């Protein structure tokens, strides 16, 4: 009996131990998932973060894709700064406004006149190098005495005409004097002196105004830049085309390929509003360094590869007409990129009054 009682007492003690173990395991199962989780992966070695770059395009480029040009520059900069990533998002004016309204943020933004003003409340003044940039472009991105953006690249306006229709004395002052009677079957089609292509915030007529052109015949302004180019190639609207550097690339290619007769081309270097700027949305030092890189001579000279013009005080082109326009743009009048829509509309109207009405 004593032996049995001792055994029974031992079994009760063993049961209590097992119960304690079971309860401990159960508590671990309940509370362990609630403990802070240790990260399963660590950030990549040398990781320096991501810079968000918004690229807003309002006017036609040159010969290449500006988005890809920017992406290529980002890749080069990333190689020099291991662990840094620059992400480019290319937007229209409307898409950019929507992102701003949604409260989305950016580190760097590229924009031109008409869109720049909407970004102004989000911008951080730039304090990087600008001494190697041309003064007219630099001043066009200053507001309230602060460098709120820096010029990135520019374009320009030109006049184009078939030499056979305008003769050898074609110049800016007589552009409205040239008409042409074209035979289409048994009928005659009279070509007007001038046509042009327009973007929402650009004023090609201002390029004529700054050349002193007055007393011209008003012409249709409903064509986009590309539509105007198409109509000029078709040779069924006007003798001359008021176009841009994009048309220069397209028409020279056609001329070289024998797809259009020899052309007379006049660069208009007194005015341009085809200026793309770059600005900061953060005081991040890496963002500032990247902007400095974009406006460096190393990068600026590559704009020749995409048919655009540098904003530096150096010349990079070798082709004749590009050289002419490049030099002229360095002394061109460049309106402030931060002008609001009302100011832009008033300036357009002033130019039209002068060019079409002779009112200075």
C-alpha positions as CSV (number, residue, x, y, z in Angstrom):
1,X,0.0,0.0,0.0
2,X,2.8,2.4,0.8
3,X,4.5,1.6,-2.5
4,X,1.3,2.3,-4.4
5,X,0.7,5.6,-2.7
6,X,4.2,6.8,-3.4
7,X,3.7,6.0,-7.1
8,X,0.4,7.8,-7.2
9,X,2.0,10.9,-5.6
10,X,4.7,10.9,-8.3
11,X,2.2,10.7,-11.2
12,X,0.4,13.8,-9.9
13,X,3.6,15.8,-9.8
14,X,4.5,14.7,-13.3
15,X,1.1,15.8,-14.6
16,X,1.6,19.3,-13.2
17,X,4.9,19.6,-15.0
18,X,3.4,18.6,-18.3
19,X,0.6,21.0,-17.8
20,X,3.0,23.8,-17.2
21,X,4.9,23.0,-20.4
22,X,1.7,22.9,-22.4
23,X,0.5,26.3,-21.0
24,X,3.9,27.8,-21.8
25,X,3.8,26.6,-25.4
26,X,0.3,27.9,-25.8
27,X,1.2,31.4,-24.5
28,X,4.2,31.5,-26.9
29,X,1.8,30.7,-29.8
30,X,-0.5,33.5,-28.8
31,X,1.9,36.2,-28.0
32,X,4.9,35.5,-30.3
33,X,3.1,36.8,-33.5
34,X,2.4,40.1,-31.6
35,X,6.1,40.9,-31.1
36,X,7.8,43.3,-33.5
37,X,8.9,41.6,-36.7
38,X,12.6,41.7,-37.6
39,X,13.1,42.8,-41.2
40,X,13.6,39.8,-43.5
41,X,15.8,41.8,-45.9
42,X,18.2,44.7,-45.3
43,X,18.4,47.7,-47.7
44,X,20.9,47.1,-50.5
45,X,24.5,48.1,-49.7
46,X,25.3,51.8,-50.3
47,X,21.5,52.5,-50.8
48,X,21.1,56.3,-51.0
49,X,17.4,56.5,-51.9
50,X,15.2,57.5,-54.9
51,X,14.8,60.9,-56.4
52,X,11.5,61.4,-58.1
53,X,11.8,63.6,-61.3
54,X,8.7,64.8,-63.1
55,X,9.3,65.9,-66.7
56,X,6.4,68.0,-68.1
57,X,6.5,68.6,-71.8
58,X,4.5,71.4,-73.4
59,X,6.3,71.9,-76.8
60,X,7.8,69.7,-79.4
61,X,11.4,68.6,-79.0
62,X,14.1,68.2,-81.7
63,X,15.2,64.9,-83.3
64,X,15.2,62.6,-80.3
65,X,13.1,61.5,-77.4
66,X,13.5,63.8,-74.5
67,X,12.3,61.3,-72.0
68,X,15.0,58.8,-73.1
69,X,17.6,61.6,-73.1
70,X,16.8,62.3,-69.4
71,X,16.7,58.6,-68.5
72,X,20.2,58.3,-70.0
73,X,21.5,61.2,-68.0
74,X,20.0,59.7,-64.9
75,X,21.8,56.4,-65.6
76,X,25.1,58.2,-65.9
77,X,24.6,60.1,-62.7
78,X,23.6,56.9,-60.8
79,X,26.9,55.3,-61.9
80,X,28.7,58.1,-60.3
81,X,26.6,57.8,-57.1
82,X,26.3,54.2,-56.2
83,X,23.0,53.4,-54.5
84,X,21.1,56.4,-55.8
85,X,18.2,56.0,-58.2
86,X,16.5,58.7,-60.2
87,X,13.0,57.9,-61.5
88,X,11.7,59.9,-64.4
89,X,7.9,60.4,-65.0
90,X,7.0,62.3,-68.2
91,X,3.7,64.1,-68.0
92,X,1.5,66.5,-70.0
93,X,0.4,69.8,-68.5
94,X,-2.9,68.3,-67.5
95,X,-1.4,65.2,-65.9
96,X,1.1,67.4,-63.9
97,X,-1.8,69.5,-62.5
98,X,-3.7,66.4,-61.5
99,X,-0.7,65.1,-59.6
100,X,-0.3,68.4,-57.8
101,X,-4.0,68.4,-56.9
102,X,-3.7,64.9,-55.6
103,X,-0.9,66.1,-53.2
104,X,1.8,63.9,-54.8
105,X,5.4,64.9,-54.2
106,X,8.5,65.2,-56.4
107,X,12.2,66.0,-55.7
108,X,13.0,67.5,-59.1
109,X,10.7,68.9,-61.9
110,X,11.3,69.9,-65.5
111,X,8.8,72.4,-67.0
112,X,8.3,75.3,-69.4
113,X,6.2,78.4,-69.5
114,X,2.5,77.9,-68.7
115,X,3.1,75.0,-66.3
116,X,5.9,76.5,-64.2
117,X,3.6,78.9,-62.3
118,X,1.5,76.0,-61.0
119,X,4.6,74.4,-59.4
120,X,5.9,77.7,-57.8
121,X,4.4,77.1,-54.3
122,X,6.2,73.7,-54.1
123,X,9.6,74.9,-55.2
124,X,12.9,75.3,-53.2
125,X,15.3,78.1,-54.5
126,X,18.3,76.8,-56.3
127,X,21.8,77.8,-55.0
128,X,24.0,75.8,-57.4
129,X,26.3,77.0,-60.2
130,X,24.9,79.1,-63.0
131,X,27.9,81.2,-64.1
132,X,28.5,79.0,-67.2
133,X,24.9,79.5,-68.3
134,X,23.7,82.2,-70.7
135,X,22.3,85.2,-68.8
136,X,19.0,85.6,-70.8
137,X,18.0,82.0,-69.9
138,X,19.1,82.3,-66.3
139,X,17.1,85.5,-65.7
140,X,14.0,84.0,-67.3
141,X,13.9,81.5,-64.4
142,X,14.4,84.1,-61.6
143,X,11.4,85.3,-59.6
144,X,11.5,87.8,-56.7
145,X,15.2,87.9,-56.8
146,X,15.5,84.2,-56.2
147,X,16.7,81.5,-58.7
148,X,13.5,79.4,-58.5
149,X,14.6,77.2,-61.4
150,X,17.5,76.9,-63.9
151,X,17.3,76.6,-67.7
152,X,17.8,73.1,-69.0
153,X,17.5,73.4,-72.8
154,X,15.8,75.6,-75.4
155,X,14.4,75.6,-78.9
156,X,13.8,78.4,-81.4
157,X,11.6,79.7,-84.2
158,X,12.3,79.7,-87.9
159,X,10.7,80.5,-91.2
160,X,10.7,77.9,-94.0
161,X,9.8,78.3,-97.7
162,X,10.4,76.5,-101.0
163,X,13.1,78.6,-102.7
164,X,11.3,78.1,-106.0
165,X,8.3,80.0,-104.6
166,X,10.1,82.9,-102.9
167,X,13.2,83.5,-105.0
168,X,16.6,84.5,-103.7
169,X,15.7,87.7,-101.7
170,X,13.6,85.9,-99.1
171,X,13.9,87.6,-95.7
172,X,11.9,88.2,-92.5
173,X,10.7,91.7,-93.6
174,X,9.1,90.5,-96.8
175,X,7.6,87.2,-95.6
176,X,4.0,88.5,-96.0
177,X,4.6,89.7,-99.5
178,X,5.1,86.2,-101.0
179,X,2.1,84.4,-102.4
180,X,2.0,81.6,-105.0
181,X,-0.5,80.4,-107.5
182,X,-0.4,76.6,-107.7
183,X,-2.2,74.6,-110.4
184,X,-4.2,71.6,-109.2
185,X,-5.6,69.9,-112.3
186,X,-7.6,72.5,-114.3
187,X,-8.0,74.8,-111.3
188,X,-5.7,77.3,-109.6
189,X,-5.0,77.3,-105.9
190,X,-3.6,80.5,-104.3
191,X,-1.3,79.9,-101.4
192,X,-1.4,82.4,-98.6
193,X,1.9,84.1,-97.4
194,X,2.2,82.4,-94.0
195,X,1.0,79.7,-91.7
196,X,2.2,78.5,-88.4
197,X,1.8,75.8,-85.7
198,X,0.8,76.6,-82.1
199,X,1.1,75.1,-78.7
200,X,-1.1,76.1,-75.7
201,X,1.5,78.4,-74.0
202,X,3.8,79.4,-76.9
203,X,3.6,82.5,-79.1
204,X,5.4,82.0,-82.5
205,X,4.0,85.4,-83.6
206,X,6.0,87.0,-80.9
207,X,9.1,85.8,-82.8
208,X,8.0,87.9,-85.7
209,X,7.2,90.8,-83.4
210,X,10.7,90.9,-82.0
211,X,12.0,90.9,-85.6
212,X,10.1,94.1,-86.2
213,X,7.6,92.6,-88.6
214,X,4.4,94.7,-89.0
215,X,1.4,94.9,-91.3
216,X,1.1,91.2,-91.9
217,X,-2.0,89.3,-93.0
218,X,-3.7,87.3,-90.1
219,X,-3.6,83.6,-90.5
220,X,-5.3,80.6,-89.0
221,X,-4.0,79.6,-85.5
222,X,-5.8,76.3,-85.1
223,X,-3.0,74.1,-86.4
224,X,-0.8,72.3,-83.9
225,X,2.9,72.4,-84.6
226,X,2.8,69.0,-86.3
227,X,-0.4,69.7,-88.3
228,X,1.2,72.9,-89.6
229,X,4.3,70.9,-90.7
230,X,2.1,68.4,-92.5
231,X,0.2,71.1,-94.3
232,X,3.4,72.8,-95.4
233,X,4.8,69.5,-96.8
234,X,1.5,69.0,-98.7
235,X,2.0,72.5,-100.2
236,X,-1.6,73.5,-100.1
237,X,-2.1,76.3,-97.6
238,X,0.8,78.8,-97.5
239,X,4.1,79.7,-99.0
240,X,6.0,80.0,-95.7
241,X,5.8,78.0,-92.4
242,X,6.5,79.6,-89.1
243,X,7.9,76.6,-87.2
244,X,10.4,75.4,-84.7
245,X,13.6,73.4,-84.3
246,X,11.5,70.3,-84.7
247,X,10.5,71.4,-88.1
248,X,14.1,72.2,-88.9
249,X,15.1,68.6,-88.2
250,X,12.1,67.1,-90.1
251,X,12.4,69.4,-93.2
252,X,16.2,69.1,-93.5
253,X,15.8,65.3,-93.5
254,X,13.2,65.6,-96.3
255,X,15.4,67.9,-98.3
256,X,18.4,65.6,-98.0
257,X,16.2,62.6,-99.0
258,X,14.8,64.5,-102.0
259,X,11.3,64.5,-100.6
260,X,10.9,68.2,-100.8
261,X,12.4,70.9,-103.1
262,X,15.3,73.0,-101.9
263,X,14.3,75.3,-99.0
264,X,15.1,78.8,-97.8
265,X,15.3,78.8,-94.0
266,X,15.5,81.9,-91.8
267,X,16.3,81.5,-88.1
268,X,14.4,84.0,-85.9
269,X,16.7,84.7,-83.0
270,X,15.1,87.7,-81.4
271,X,12.7,85.8,-79.2
272,X,12.0,82.3,-77.8
273,X,9.6,81.0,-75.2
274,X,10.6,77.4,-76.0
275,X,12.6,77.1,-72.8
276,X,12.6,74.0,-70.5
277,X,13.7,74.6,-67.0
278,X,14.5,72.3,-64.1
279,X,13.7,73.1,-60.4
280,X,13.9,71.6,-57.0
281,X,11.0,70.4,-54.8
282,X,13.3,69.5,-51.9
283,X,16.4,70.7,-50.3
284,X,18.0,67.3,-50.6
285,X,21.7,67.8,-51.4
286,X,21.7,64.9,-53.9
287,X,18.8,66.6,-55.8
288,X,20.8,69.8,-56.1
289,X,23.9,67.9,-57.3
290,X,21.8,66.2,-59.9
291,X,20.4,69.5,-61.2
292,X,24.0,70.8,-61.4
293,X,24.9,67.8,-63.4
294,X,22.1,68.3,-65.9
295,X,23.3,71.9,-66.6
296,X,27.0,71.0,-66.7
297,X,28.9,71.3,-70.0
298,X,29.3,67.5,-70.0
299,X,25.5,67.1,-70.3
300,X,24.6,70.2,-72.2
301,X,26.8,69.3,-75.2
302,X,24.8,66.1,-75.7
303,X,21.7,68.2,-76.6
304,X,23.0,68.3,-80.1
305,X,22.2,64.6,-80.3
306,X,18.5,65.2,-79.8
307,X,18.1,68.4,-81.9
308,X,17.8,70.9,-79.0
309,X,19.9,73.8,-77.9
310,X,22.1,74.1,-74.8
311,X,21.6,77.0,-72.4
312,X,25.4,77.5,-71.8
313,X,27.5,80.3,-73.2
314,X,29.3,77.9,-75.5
315,X,28.4,76.7,-79.0
316,X,28.2,73.0,-79.7
317,X,26.7,72.7,-83.2
318,X,28.6,72.4,-86.5
319,X,25.6,72.2,-89.0
320,X,25.2,75.7,-90.6
321,X,21.5,76.5,-89.8
322,X,21.7,75.0,-86.3
323,X,24.9,77.1,-85.7
324,X,23.1,80.2,-86.8
325,X,20.1,79.7,-84.5
326,X,22.3,78.6,-81.6
327,X,24.2,81.8,-81.8
328,X,21.1,84.0,-82.2
329,X,19.4,82.4,-79.2
330,X,22.1,83.6,-76.8
331,X,20.9,87.2,-77.2
332,X,17.2,86.4,-77.7
333,X,14.4,87.9,-75.5
334,X,13.2,85.2,-73.2
335,X,10.0,85.8,-71.2
336,X,9.9,84.7,-67.6
337,X,9.0,81.1,-67.3
338,X,6.8,81.8,-64.3
339,X,4.4,84.1,-66.1
340,X,0.8,83.1,-65.4
341,X,-1.7,82.4,-68.1
342,X,-3.2,85.9,-68.1
343,X,0.3,87.5,-68.6
344,X,1.0,85.0,-71.5
345,X,-2.3,85.9,-73.1
346,X,-1.6,89.7,-72.9
347,X,1.9,89.2,-74.4
348,X,0.4,87.2,-77.3
349,X,-2.2,89.8,-78.0
350,X,0.5,92.6,-78.0
351,X,2.5,90.7,-80.6
352,X,-0.6,90.0,-82.8
353,X,-1.6,93.7,-82.6
354,X,1.8,94.7,-83.9
355,X,2.4,92.0,-86.5
356,X,-1.2,92.0,-88.0
357,X,-2.3,95.6,-87.2
358,X,0.9,97.5,-87.3
359,X,0.4,98.7,-83.7
360,X,3.6,98.9,-81.7
